[in-house]
């Protein structure tokens, strides 16, 4: 969601530094809040609790700011969780809004931005995929889409996962034969590609179908995705029977296969709405032993477009209905809300949430708790899925806990590691060098914590893996030591794994010694003889080497960590290399736009020739003045 425009609210920042270590933390926090309360208006708005390090502890909204914030000064009435928050509070920031609904939307926006430790958080905040049918070409392209909806076209979704989109796209290509290639790829074709050969594209690139017939296919696809499934099915069935009647059995067989694909899409839905026009999200929550799971089904135009389980964070001591309401506000901060939300329980501020989502969507959004009929059956199925997801997660956590405990014993750690960082680097003969860090913990890989390190240090010899690893770890721990010198946060690793042997381990230890960082266990993971998986050698900081028996669960787990770091590093390197292939040396020259760049390339042939040209040769290029020629020459010969 785009940020609220500045003219719709005003911001007031109040910071109070309370000195004196003899004042208890809780009293200092209460004093800071009381100082803010003195100037607060009785208006709707959003408040942020800030700690001594300027970190956001909590984001809240209120119908009346003065009354709501005053409640935090009555600490005996607060739960332990909020008492801890107040004890860490040293300042507050206040934003007033025109309405409580505006405050609710702004609160969700800020929670996603700052991810405060005392707010209920949506762990998986990855954007949901859509299907996009573009309208800016004579032959519309169908594709998967994530992110901002800026392209001109029709969007269908959201889908619960990339897998759900890919399966639907494959089936739609079989049914409607729409192209999925880019415009540039299509323009360069002089014969049909493989997709046409396997009957997944009508090949508009080579004129195998005219614009009018293709437009009819696009209209059929839009009708199907909008819920008019029976029309598309009947049209294909009638065409198949007509082809069979005129004994054109080859065409009839093609239409039969397309009809099968259409039936597959309709039959692969585990949960169905009885209303063909229903546009709703079905949401149910389950909890067990402190763990909470929210199951979400996407129903669009009467079709089930997948489901996903969410496990919100920071829910300890928070009422389930409050958790669900906070989850929904964050979920629809980026995601367009449907016409209806079907929930398994009433929310404390359902009317307020409906008002806020309606304003965001530009149409009415209703929230209801079905008591009977198909809606109730869908809710019960979602609740059953949520309970099963908790059971699966608990079983996986038990296995993961045993693995982490085994790692603690193997590497002589103080306890099972809560944060493991794995480092790898990737390059080709030293070019496009890049380092990568992936993070794992008790709940698996934490992909929002992954980081890339571009290796631009000219002092590093191209291809020097030792120097690259040293530079990457130096940058990582220099920032950690600057941002959290007391190691109070959750970003300091309990274990570091680096891809390499003694050389890489020595280089990393030198980097940490230079920074004065101690107490971080670092293990080198080197491939064994003949680089065979399963024979890895683990290099410990003490100089000791060890191997694990083949088939060991701990060995498999360490291999998974190493392979994930390798995958991420290779992917990032390939993306960097692909970007470098389409860039030019002329892109960095000040004053060179597309026209001058084209003129120079037409005159000299390549950008390298431009770089090596003399000043006199540059002056002879069409459209290049003497001053511009001098600027270009000086850009490439700055050292002369």
Backbone torsions as a table, in degrees:
resi	resn	phi	psi	omega
1	UNK	NA	135.0	176.7
2	UNK	-66.8	149.9	-178.8
3	UNK	-66.0	150.1	178.1
4	UNK	-62.3	139.2	-179.2
5	UNK	-61.6	148.1	-174.2
6	UNK	-58.8	-29.3	-175.2
7	UNK	-77.9	0.7	-177.5
8	UNK	-101.0	-6.1	173.4
9	UNK	-156.5	163.7	176.9
10	UNK	-122.3	151.8	-176.8
11	UNK	-117.4	137.2	176.5
12	UNK	-129.8	126.2	-179.1
13	UNK	-107.1	128.3	-179.9
14	UNK	-125.5	116.4	-179.0
15	UNK	-124.2	128.6	-177.7
16	UNK	-129.7	112.6	178.3
17	UNK	-87.5	114.0	-179.6
18	UNK	-101.1	115.1	-175.7
19	UNK	-96.4	158.7	176.6
20	UNK	111.7	103.8	-177.5
21	UNK	-71.6	-10.8	-178.9
22	UNK	-80.3	-10.5	178.7
23	UNK	-84.4	125.2	179.1
24	UNK	-56.9	149.3	-177.0
25	UNK	-58.2	-42.0	-177.7
26	UNK	-64.5	-42.0	178.7
27	UNK	-65.1	-36.9	178.9
28	UNK	-65.5	-40.8	178.4
29	UNK	-64.6	-44.5	179.0
30	UNK	-62.6	-40.9	179.9
31	UNK	-62.8	-40.9	179.1
32	UNK	-63.3	-40.9	-179.4
33	UNK	-68.6	-40.1	179.8
34	UNK	-63.4	-36.1	177.5
35	UNK	-64.1	-34.0	178.9
36	UNK	-74.0	-39.5	-176.9
37	UNK	-58.3	-32.4	-177.6
38	UNK	-57.5	-31.0	-174.6
39	UNK	-108.0	4.8	-175.1
40	UNK	-78.7	140.2	174.6
41	UNK	-86.9	164.1	175.8
42	UNK	-91.2	57.5	-176.6
43	UNK	-124.5	161.9	175.2
44	UNK	-67.8	153.6	178.2
45	UNK	173.2	-172.8	-178.2
46	UNK	-126.1	139.6	178.4
47	UNK	-125.0	149.9	177.5
48	UNK	-124.6	130.5	173.4
49	UNK	-89.1	129.2	-175.3
50	UNK	-119.1	137.8	178.7
51	UNK	-92.7	-174.1	-175.7
52	UNK	-66.1	-24.6	179.4
53	UNK	-92.6	15.0	179.9
54	UNK	67.0	22.2	176.2
55	UNK	-91.4	142.0	179.4
56	UNK	-78.4	121.0	179.9
57	UNK	-89.3	-36.4	-172.7
58	UNK	-158.7	142.9	173.7
59	UNK	-121.4	129.0	179.2
60	UNK	-136.6	162.5	177.5
61	UNK	-123.8	160.9	-176.7
62	UNK	-151.4	149.4	171.6
63	UNK	-75.3	-37.6	176.7
64	UNK	-132.8	108.0	-172.4
65	UNK	-59.5	-44.7	-175.5
66	UNK	-60.1	-45.4	-178.4
67	UNK	-68.3	-41.2	-176.4
68	UNK	-68.1	-46.3	-175.9
69	UNK	-70.6	-30.2	177.7
70	UNK	-59.6	-31.0	-179.0
71	UNK	-60.1	-27.4	-179.3
72	UNK	-73.0	-14.7	177.9
73	UNK	-83.3	-13.0	178.1
74	UNK	-94.9	72.6	-167.1
75	UNK	-65.1	-27.8	-178.9
76	UNK	-66.3	-21.1	179.5
77	UNK	-91.9	-4.9	-176.8
78	UNK	-89.8	147.2	172.4
79	UNK	-67.4	163.6	-176.6
80	UNK	-56.9	-38.1	-178.3
81	UNK	-59.5	-46.0	-179.4
82	UNK	-74.8	-27.3	173.6
83	UNK	-63.5	-40.4	177.0
84	UNK	-63.0	-39.0	179.4
85	UNK	-63.9	-45.9	180.0
86	UNK	-61.3	-38.8	-179.2
87	UNK	-64.7	-22.8	179.4
88	UNK	-95.6	-9.0	-175.8
89	UNK	-75.9	131.4	176.9
90	UNK	-124.1	-13.4	176.9
91	UNK	-160.7	169.8	178.2
92	UNK	-138.4	153.5	173.2
93	UNK	-124.6	135.7	-171.6
94	UNK	-120.8	136.6	172.9
95	UNK	-128.4	123.3	177.3
96	UNK	-93.3	147.0	-179.9
97	UNK	-128.6	172.1	-179.0
98	UNK	-80.6	-23.1	-177.8
99	UNK	-151.8	164.0	178.3
100	UNK	-69.2	-32.0	177.5
101	UNK	-63.5	-41.2	174.9
102	UNK	-61.2	-41.5	-179.8
103	UNK	-63.0	-38.7	179.2
104	UNK	-62.5	-44.1	178.9
105	UNK	-66.1	-41.4	179.9
106	UNK	-67.2	-37.0	177.2
107	UNK	-59.6	-47.5	179.7
108	UNK	-61.9	-39.2	179.1
109	UNK	-61.8	-44.5	-177.7
110	UNK	-72.6	-33.4	177.4
111	UNK	-62.8	-41.8	178.9
112	UNK	-68.4	-31.2	-178.7
113	UNK	-76.1	-46.9	-172.3
114	UNK	-95.8	-21.6	-178.6
115	UNK	48.3	61.9	-176.1
116	UNK	-68.4	148.4	-176.3
117	UNK	-72.5	-14.9	-178.4
118	UNK	-106.7	6.0	173.8
119	UNK	-99.5	149.4	168.3
120	UNK	-65.0	129.2	-174.7
121	UNK	-118.6	141.5	170.6
122	UNK	-81.1	106.0	-175.3
123	UNK	-60.0	-52.8	-174.8
124	UNK	-91.1	91.6	-178.4
125	UNK	-102.2	22.4	177.5
126	UNK	-67.3	142.5	-178.1
127	UNK	-67.0	151.7	179.9
128	UNK	-89.7	144.8	-180.0
129	UNK	-82.2	152.8	176.1
130	UNK	-125.8	165.3	167.1
131	UNK	-100.9	131.0	-177.9
132	UNK	-117.5	126.7	170.1
133	UNK	-108.7	105.8	-173.6
134	UNK	-75.9	147.6	-178.7
135	UNK	-111.9	7.6	-174.1
136	UNK	-99.9	23.5	179.0
137	UNK	-147.1	149.3	-179.6
138	UNK	-59.8	-35.4	177.7
139	UNK	-112.4	96.9	-172.5
140	UNK	-59.2	142.5	179.3
141	UNK	-102.5	139.3	175.1
142	UNK	-107.1	135.5	-175.9
143	UNK	-158.7	166.3	172.8
144	UNK	-83.2	143.2	-177.0
145	UNK	-138.1	137.5	171.2
146	UNK	-128.0	158.4	172.6
147	UNK	89.8	-157.1	-175.3
148	UNK	-63.8	140.3	-177.1
149	UNK	-94.4	75.4	-176.6
150	UNK	-100.9	-24.7	-178.8
151	UNK	-69.7	144.6	179.7
152	UNK	-77.6	123.4	-179.2
153	UNK	163.6	-171.5	179.9
154	UNK	-104.5	129.1	-179.4
155	UNK	-106.9	136.0	179.4
156	UNK	-128.1	124.7	-177.2
157	UNK	156.7	-165.0	4.7
158	UNK	-80.4	159.2	171.2
159	UNK	-103.4	152.2	-173.7
160	UNK	-70.7	-27.4	-175.3
161	UNK	-155.9	165.5	176.2
162	UNK	-64.6	-33.5	178.6
163	UNK	-62.7	-40.1	178.6
164	UNK	-65.5	-39.2	177.9
165	UNK	-66.3	-46.2	-177.2
166	UNK	-61.9	-42.3	179.1
167	UNK	-63.7	-41.9	178.9
168	UNK	-67.0	-41.6	178.8
169	UNK	-62.1	-43.7	178.9
170	UNK	-59.4	-44.8	179.9
171	UNK	-66.8	-40.7	179.5
172	UNK	-64.0	-36.5	177.4
173	UNK	-64.7	-37.1	177.4
174	UNK	-66.9	-36.0	-175.4
175	UNK	-80.5	-49.1	-169.6
176	UNK	-108.2	-6.5	172.3
177	UNK	58.1	38.7	179.6
178	UNK	-87.3	147.7	-178.4
179	UNK	-74.4	149.2	176.7
180	UNK	-120.6	-0.3	-177.2
181	UNK	-79.7	162.4	178.4
182	UNK	-73.7	163.7	-179.5
183	UNK	-62.8	-40.7	-179.5
184	UNK	-66.5	-39.5	178.1
185	UNK	-64.1	-42.5	-179.8
186	UNK	-62.9	-43.3	-177.3
187	UNK	-65.2	-26.0	-176.5
188	UNK	-88.3	-5.8	-176.0
189	UNK	-79.4	140.4	171.4
190	UNK	-121.2	-1.1	172.8
191	UNK	-151.3	155.5	-176.4
192	UNK	-62.6	148.9	179.0
193	UNK	-87.7	-175.7	-175.8
194	UNK	-62.1	-33.2	-178.3
195	UNK	-60.1	-34.2	176.6
196	UNK	-69.3	-37.8	-179.1
197	UNK	-64.4	-34.3	-179.9
198	UNK	-96.3	16.0	172.4
199	UNK	62.9	46.0	173.9
200	UNK	-121.0	6.5	178.9
201	UNK	-154.2	143.4	-179.6
202	UNK	-87.2	3.5	175.5
203	UNK	56.1	56.7	174.0
204	UNK	-67.0	-17.4	-178.4
205	UNK	-63.1	-29.9	-177.6
206	UNK	-115.3	16.9	175.6
207	UNK	76.5	19.9	177.8
208	UNK	-71.8	-12.6	177.3
209	UNK	-144.4	140.7	-179.5
210	UNK	-84.9	169.1	-174.1
211	UNK	-63.5	-38.6	-178.2
212	UNK	-66.6	-43.4	179.4
213	UNK	-66.9	-37.1	178.5
214	UNK	-67.3	-39.8	178.4
215	UNK	-61.4	-33.7	177.4
216	UNK	-66.5	-39.1	176.1
217	UNK	-63.3	-41.5	179.2
218	UNK	-62.6	-43.1	179.3
219	UNK	-62.8	-39.4	177.8
220	UNK	-64.0	-41.7	179.7
221	UNK	-64.0	-42.3	178.6
222	UNK	-64.0	-39.7	178.3
223	UNK	-63.4	-40.8	179.6
224	UNK	-65.6	-46.6	-178.3
225	UNK	-68.4	-19.4	178.3
226	UNK	-90.4	1.9	175.3
227	UNK	109.1	-6.4	-179.5
228	UNK	-87.6	61.6	-174.7
229	UNK	-71.5	-36.5	-177.2
230	UNK	-66.0	-34.9	178.8
231	UNK	-62.8	-46.3	179.9
232	UNK	-63.4	-40.6	-179.4
233	UNK	-65.4	-43.5	-179.6
234	UNK	-65.5	-39.6	-179.3
235	UNK	-62.9	-43.2	178.4
236	UNK	-67.2	-41.1	-179.2
237	UNK	-64.3	-41.9	178.7
238	UNK	-64.6	-41.0	179.1
239	UNK	-65.6	-38.4	178.7
240	UNK	-64.7	-43.9	179.7
241	UNK	-65.2	-37.5	178.4
242	UNK	-65.4	-40.9	178.1
243	UNK	-65.2	-39.1	178.9
244	UNK	-67.1	-36.6	-178.8
245	UNK	-65.5	-34.7	178.0
246	UNK	-92.2	13.1	175.5
247	UNK	61.3	29.4	173.0
248	UNK	-93.4	76.1	-169.1
249	UNK	-71.7	-25.5	178.6
250	UNK	-66.5	-45.6	177.0
251	UNK	-65.8	-39.4	179.0
252	UNK	-60.6	-39.2	179.0
253	UNK	-66.0	-39.5	177.9
254	UNK	-63.5	-44.2	179.2
255	UNK	-66.1	-35.0	176.6
256	UNK	-61.6	-44.0	179.8
257	UNK	-64.3	-38.0	178.1
258	UNK	-66.5	-37.4	178.1
259	UNK	-65.8	-37.3	176.5
260	UNK	-62.4	-43.3	179.9
261	UNK	-62.3	-40.0	178.4
262	UNK	-64.2	-41.3	178.6
263	UNK	-65.3	-34.3	178.7
264	UNK	-61.7	-43.7	-179.9
265	UNK	-61.4	-42.6	-177.3
266	UNK	-72.6	-32.4	-175.5
267	UNK	-88.9	-8.5	-176.4
268	UNK	-89.9	8.1	-177.6
269	UNK	-91.4	123.3	-177.0
270	UNK	-77.5	-21.1	-179.6
271	UNK	-138.6	133.5	-173.3
272	UNK	-129.5	147.1	174.0
273	UNK	-95.1	143.7	-179.8
274	UNK	-79.9	-24.4	-179.9
275	UNK	-89.8	118.8	-176.0
276	UNK	-64.0	-22.4	-178.6
277	UNK	-99.1	6.6	-173.6
278	UNK	-67.4	132.3	-179.5
279	UNK	-130.4	94.1	-170.6
280	UNK	-149.5	157.6	167.9
281	UNK	-110.2	129.7	179.6
282	UNK	-101.5	121.4	-170.7
283	UNK	-132.0	127.0	177.7
284	UNK	-138.3	151.6	-177.9
285	UNK	-122.1	144.5	172.5
286	UNK	-133.1	148.9	177.5
287	UNK	-139.0	147.9	-179.6
288	UNK	-159.8	117.6	176.8
289	UNK	61.0	35.2	179.2
290	UNK	91.3	-15.3	178.5
291	UNK	-88.6	140.0	179.7
292	UNK	-125.8	140.7	176.8
293	UNK	-134.2	136.6	175.6
294	UNK	-116.2	122.1	-179.8
295	UNK	-101.6	132.4	-175.8
296	UNK	-126.4	124.1	174.0
297	UNK	-110.0	133.1	176.4
298	UNK	-97.0	115.5	174.7
299	UNK	-112.2	116.1	178.7
300	UNK	-128.8	126.6	-179.1
301	UNK	53.0	39.0	178.3
302	UNK	77.1	5.1	-179.0
303	UNK	-113.0	142.7	177.4
304	UNK	-86.9	117.9	-179.0
305	UNK	-107.6	35.5	171.0
306	UNK	103.8	169.6	-179.9
307	UNK	-143.0	158.7	-179.1
308	UNK	-147.5	143.3	176.4
309	UNK	-99.0	135.8	178.4
310	UNK	-119.8	142.6	177.8
311	UNK	-122.7	89.6	-176.1
312	UNK	-63.1	148.3	-178.6
313	UNK	-98.4	162.2	176.2
314	UNK	60.2	47.1	-178.1
315	UNK	-101.9	1.2	-176.9
316	UNK	-61.8	125.4	177.4
317	UNK	77.0	8.4	-179.1
318	UNK	-105.3	136.7	179.5
319	UNK	-61.9	144.7	-175.3
320	UNK	-60.6	-42.9	179.9
321	UNK	-63.5	-36.3	178.1
322	UNK	-68.0	-38.8	176.3
323	UNK	-60.5	-46.2	-178.0
324	UNK	-63.8	-41.7	-179.7
325	UNK	-65.0	-43.2	178.0
326	UNK	-63.5	-39.3	177.9
327	UNK	-60.3	-46.0	-177.3
328	UNK	-65.6	-40.5	179.4
329	UNK	-62.0	-40.1	178.8
330	UNK	-73.5	-37.4	-178.7
331	UNK	-59.9	-45.6	-175.6
332	UNK	-91.1	12.7	174.2
333	UNK	-67.3	-35.8	177.0
334	UNK	-110.1	-28.5	-173.6
335	UNK	-88.2	130.6	177.1
336	UNK	-65.4	126.5	-177.5
337	UNK	-72.4	149.4	175.7
338	UNK	-78.6	-177.7	179.4
339	UNK	-70.9	-25.4	-172.5
340	UNK	-144.7	139.7	171.3
341	UNK	-111.4	122.6	176.4
342	UNK	-103.7	115.7	-174.7
343	UNK	-113.9	160.4	178.8
344	UNK	-92.5	-1.8	-179.0
345	UNK	-156.3	159.1	178.1
346	UNK	-77.4	148.0	178.8
347	UNK	-104.2	150.2	-179.1
348	UNK	-65.2	-29.2	-178.6
349	UNK	-130.5	50.4	-176.9
350	UNK	-61.9	-42.3	-178.6
351	UNK	-64.2	-39.9	179.2
352	UNK	-65.2	-43.9	179.2
353	UNK	-63.1	-42.3	178.5
354	UNK	-62.4	-40.3	178.5
355	UNK	-63.6	-43.6	-179.3
356	UNK	-65.1	-44.2	-179.5
357	UNK	-68.6	-34.8	177.4
358	UNK	-63.8	-42.5	177.6
359	UNK	-64.0	-37.4	179.3
360	UNK	-68.8	-41.5	-176.7
361	UNK	-80.5	-20.1	-176.3
362	UNK	76.3	18.3	177.2
363	UNK	-157.0	172.7	-176.0
364	UNK	-74.6	132.4	173.4
365	UNK	-119.7	124.5	-179.3
366	UNK	-108.4	150.0	177.2
367	UNK	-124.4	125.3	179.9
368	UNK	-145.2	160.8	178.4
369	UNK	-113.5	100.0	-176.8
370	UNK	-64.0	140.2	179.8
371	UNK	-110.1	-15.2	-177.7
372	UNK	-157.5	172.2	174.3
373	UNK	77.8	-162.4	-175.7
374	UNK	-64.6	-34.9	178.2
375	UNK	-60.5	-42.7	179.3
376	UNK	-66.5	-38.0	179.0
377	UNK	-64.5	-39.4	178.0
378	UNK	-66.1	-40.0	178.0
379	UNK	-61.7	-44.2	-179.2
380	UNK	-63.4	-38.3	178.3
381	UNK	-68.0	-40.2	177.4
382	UNK	-63.5	-40.3	178.7
383	UNK	-64.9	-39.1	177.8
384	UNK	-63.8	-40.9	177.0
385	UNK	-64.0	-37.5	178.9
386	UNK	-64.6	-42.8	178.8
387	UNK	-63.6	-42.0	179.3
388	UNK	-66.4	-35.0	178.6
389	UNK	-65.7	-37.7	176.8
390	UNK	-63.6	-43.1	-179.8
391	UNK	-62.5	-42.0	178.6
392	UNK	-65.0	-42.1	-178.5
393	UNK	-64.8	-38.2	179.7
394	UNK	-66.3	-39.7	178.5
395	UNK	-64.9	-41.6	178.4
396	UNK	-65.9	-38.2	-180.0
397	UNK	-65.4	-35.9	177.9
398	UNK	-63.3	-45.3	178.2
399	UNK	-63.7	-44.4	179.6
400	UNK	-62.9	-39.0	178.7
401	UNK	-62.3	-40.6	177.8
402	UNK	-64.2	-39.9	179.5
403	UNK	-64.4	-43.7	-179.5
404	UNK	-67.0	-36.8	175.8
405	UNK	-64.4	-37.4	178.2
406	UNK	-66.9	-38.2	176.1
407	UNK	-62.5	-39.7	178.5
408	UNK	-60.1	-40.4	178.3
409	UNK	-69.5	-41.9	-177.1
410	UNK	-63.6	-45.5	-172.9
411	UNK	-102.0	11.8	174.4
412	UNK	56.7	48.8	177.9
413	UNK	-87.5	164.7	-179.8
414	UNK	-68.8	-26.9	179.6
415	UNK	-171.5	175.8	177.9
416	UNK	-56.1	128.7	-176.8
417	UNK	-68.1	134.5	176.4
418	UNK	-92.3	-22.0	178.7
419	UNK	-140.0	118.1	177.3
420	UNK	-113.8	127.8	176.7
421	UNK	-111.0	131.2	-178.1
422	UNK	-119.2	130.8	-174.1
423	UNK	-118.1	141.4	175.7
424	UNK	-151.7	159.4	173.5
425	UNK	-132.5	161.1	-174.8
426	UNK	-145.0	139.6	177.2
427	UNK	-166.4	169.0	172.4
428	UNK	-124.2	108.0	-177.8
429	UNK	53.0	35.4	177.3
430	UNK	86.1	-7.1	-178.1
431	UNK	-87.6	150.4	179.5
432	UNK	50.1	42.0	-177.0
433	UNK	-65.8	139.8	-176.8
434	UNK	-153.6	137.6	175.0
435	UNK	-104.7	155.3	-176.9
436	UNK	-139.6	144.8	176.1
437	UNK	-128.8	128.3	172.3
438	UNK	-116.4	157.3	-173.7
439	UNK	-128.4	136.2	176.9
440	UNK	-133.9	160.5	-179.8
441	UNK	-161.6	-162.5	-178.3
442	UNK	-60.0	-24.1	-178.1
443	UNK	-105.5	18.6	177.4
444	UNK	97.0	-159.9	-178.5
445	UNK	-72.7	136.5	179.5
446	UNK	-106.6	84.3	-169.4
447	UNK	-67.5	-23.3	177.1
448	UNK	-74.0	-6.3	178.1
449	UNK	-101.1	-2.4	-179.7
450	UNK	-63.8	147.7	179.4
451	UNK	-139.1	149.2	174.8
452	UNK	-115.2	147.0	-180.0
453	UNK	-126.9	110.5	175.5
454	UNK	-76.9	129.0	-177.0
455	UNK	-93.7	92.1	-178.2
456	UNK	-107.9	1.6	-177.8
457	UNK	-69.3	115.1	-177.7
458	UNK	-69.8	-14.4	179.1
459	UNK	-76.5	-13.2	179.2
460	UNK	-84.2	123.1	177.1
461	UNK	-66.7	128.7	179.8
462	UNK	-53.1	128.8	179.6
463	UNK	89.6	-1.0	-179.1
464	UNK	-82.2	95.5	-177.3
465	UNK	-63.5	-35.6	-179.0
466	UNK	-63.8	-47.2	-179.0
467	UNK	-66.3	-36.7	179.0
468	UNK	-64.9	-44.2	179.9
469	UNK	-64.5	-40.5	179.1
470	UNK	-63.3	-44.7	-178.9
471	UNK	-64.4	-39.3	-178.9
472	UNK	-65.1	-48.2	-179.4
473	UNK	-67.7	-32.9	177.7
474	UNK	-63.4	-47.0	-179.5
475	UNK	-64.2	-41.5	-177.9
476	UNK	-62.9	-50.6	-174.0
477	UNK	-80.5	-22.8	173.4
478	UNK	-64.6	-41.2	178.4
479	UNK	-69.7	-42.1	177.8
480	UNK	-58.7	-44.7	-177.3
481	UNK	-66.9	-29.6	179.1
482	UNK	-78.3	-42.7	-174.9
483	UNK	-80.3	-31.7	-176.1
484	UNK	-142.9	67.9	-175.3
485	UNK	-63.6	-27.0	-178.5
486	UNK	-89.0	-1.1	177.6
487	UNK	57.9	41.3	-179.8
488	UNK	-88.6	-21.5	-177.7
489	UNK	-83.0	-169.9	-177.5
490	UNK	-106.7	15.9	-175.7
491	UNK	-99.2	-7.2	175.8
492	UNK	-81.6	129.7	-177.2
493	UNK	-76.1	147.4	172.4
494	UNK	-89.8	-16.0	179.6
495	UNK	-157.7	134.7	175.5
496	UNK	-117.1	131.1	174.5
497	UNK	-113.9	130.4	178.1
498	UNK	-119.8	142.8	-179.9
499	UNK	-80.6	103.7	-179.4
500	UNK	154.5	179.2	-176.3
501	UNK	-109.9	-139.8	-174.9
502	UNK	-61.5	-40.2	-177.5
503	UNK	-62.5	-48.5	179.4
504	UNK	-64.7	-39.4	-179.3
505	UNK	-64.8	-40.8	178.6
506	UNK	-64.7	-40.2	179.7
507	UNK	-63.8	-41.3	-179.7
508	UNK	-67.8	-42.3	179.2
509	UNK	-62.4	-36.4	177.6
510	UNK	-64.2	-39.0	179.1
511	UNK	-63.8	-43.4	-179.1
512	UNK	-69.7	-36.3	176.5
513	UNK	-63.6	-38.2	178.6
514	UNK	-64.0	-34.4	178.9
515	UNK	-83.3	-14.7	-175.6
516	UNK	77.0	22.9	179.8
517	UNK	-90.5	127.7	-179.1
518	UNK	-128.8	162.3	172.5
519	UNK	81.9	12.6	177.7
520	UNK	-103.0	110.8	179.8
521	UNK	-67.0	126.3	-179.3
522	UNK	-126.1	127.3	-177.8
523	UNK	-121.2	132.5	174.3
524	UNK	-91.7	132.4	179.3
525	UNK	-112.1	106.2	-178.0
526	UNK	-110.2	143.1	177.2
527	UNK	-68.5	144.2	-177.2
528	UNK	-78.3	-166.1	179.3
529	UNK	-54.5	135.7	-180.0
530	UNK	61.8	14.8	175.8
531	UNK	57.7	33.4	-179.7
532	UNK	-83.2	133.3	173.6
533	UNK	-65.9	140.1	-178.2
534	UNK	101.5	-9.4	179.0
535	UNK	-123.1	30.9	-179.0
536	UNK	-63.6	148.4	176.0
537	UNK	-110.8	129.0	-179.5
538	UNK	-103.4	122.3	-178.1
539	UNK	-100.1	119.2	-178.6
540	UNK	-93.9	155.8	-178.4
541	UNK	-57.9	-27.4	-179.6
542	UNK	-72.3	-7.4	-176.3
543	UNK	98.0	-10.5	-179.5
544	UNK	-75.3	146.4	176.4
545	UNK	-115.5	148.9	179.5
546	UNK	-148.6	154.5	172.7
547	UNK	-126.4	159.9	178.8
548	UNK	-114.0	147.7	-178.5
549	UNK	-64.1	142.1	176.7
550	UNK	-56.9	138.5	-178.5
551	UNK	89.8	-2.7	179.8
552	UNK	-68.6	130.4	177.2
553	UNK	-57.8	-36.3	179.0
554	UNK	-65.2	-38.2	178.3
555	UNK	-64.3	-44.7	178.0
556	UNK	-60.0	-40.4	-178.9
557	UNK	-65.8	-43.9	178.9
558	UNK	-64.6	-36.3	176.6
559	UNK	-64.3	-40.0	177.8
560	UNK	-61.8	-42.3	178.7
561	UNK	-62.7	-47.3	-179.3
562	UNK	-62.9	-41.7	-179.0
563	UNK	-67.5	-35.3	177.8
564	UNK	-66.1	-41.0	176.7
565	UNK	-63.4	-40.5	179.3
566	UNK	-64.6	-43.2	179.6
567	UNK	-61.6	-45.3	-178.5
568	UNK	-65.8	-41.6	180.0
569	UNK	-65.1	-44.4	179.9
570	UNK	-63.6	-43.6	179.7
571	UNK	-62.1	-44.3	179.7
572	UNK	-65.9	-38.2	178.8
573	UNK	-64.6	-43.1	-179.7
574	UNK	-64.3	-39.4	177.7
575	UNK	-63.7	-41.2	178.8
576	UNK	-66.2	-40.2	179.7
577	UNK	-67.1	-41.3	178.4
578	UNK	-63.0	-38.6	178.6
579	UNK	-66.5	-37.8	-179.5
580	UNK	-66.0	-28.5	-178.2
581	UNK	-68.5	-26.4	-177.4
582	UNK	-104.0	6.4	175.8
583	UNK	-98.0	162.1	-177.4
584	UNK	-129.0	154.3	175.9
585	UNK	-62.1	-24.5	-178.1
586	UNK	-77.8	-13.7	-177.3
587	UNK	-63.5	-27.3	-175.8
588	UNK	-94.5	0.1	-178.4
589	UNK	-81.7	121.7	-180.0
590	UNK	-61.9	136.7	176.9
591	UNK	87.4	-2.2	179.8
592	UNK	-98.8	109.1	176.2
593	UNK	-100.3	-172.8	-177.5
594	UNK	-58.5	-39.0	-176.9
595	UNK	-67.3	-49.2	179.8
596	UNK	-66.9	-36.4	177.7
597	UNK	-61.6	-44.1	-180.0
598	UNK	-64.8	-40.7	179.7
599	UNK	-63.4	-42.3	179.7
600	UNK	-65.5	-42.1	-179.1
601	UNK	-68.6	-36.2	177.0
602	UNK	-67.6	-33.4	-178.2
603	UNK	-79.3	-43.6	-175.1
604	UNK	-99.7	-20.3	178.4
605	UNK	98.7	-50.0	-178.7
606	UNK	-138.6	161.8	177.7
607	UNK	-69.4	-29.5	178.1
608	UNK	-66.7	-34.4	177.4
609	UNK	-67.8	-35.5	175.6
610	UNK	-63.6	-42.8	-179.3
611	UNK	-62.0	-37.4	-177.3
612	UNK	-89.1	-0.7	-177.0
613	UNK	-73.1	151.8	175.1
614	UNK	-79.4	166.9	179.8
615	UNK	-62.0	-39.0	-179.9
616	UNK	-63.8	-40.7	179.4
617	UNK	-65.6	-38.7	179.3
618	UNK	-64.4	-36.7	-179.5
619	UNK	-66.6	-22.4	-179.2
620	UNK	-83.4	-11.4	-178.3
621	UNK	-68.8	139.5	-178.7
622	UNK	-65.0	136.0	177.4
623	UNK	79.9	5.9	-178.9
624	UNK	-111.8	114.9	178.6
625	UNK	-76.6	170.2	178.6
626	UNK	-63.4	-39.1	179.5
627	UNK	-65.4	-42.1	179.1
628	UNK	-67.8	-39.2	177.8
629	UNK	-61.0	-40.0	178.2
630	UNK	-65.3	-41.1	179.5
631	UNK	-63.9	-40.4	178.5
632	UNK	-65.5	-45.6	-178.6
633	UNK	-62.7	-42.7	179.9
634	UNK	-66.7	-32.7	178.1
635	UNK	-61.3	-41.1	-176.9
636	UNK	-89.4	-9.7	-178.4
637	UNK	-129.5	45.9	-175.8
638	UNK	-63.1	-28.1	-177.1
639	UNK	-83.0	-8.6	-176.9
640	UNK	-93.8	NA	NA
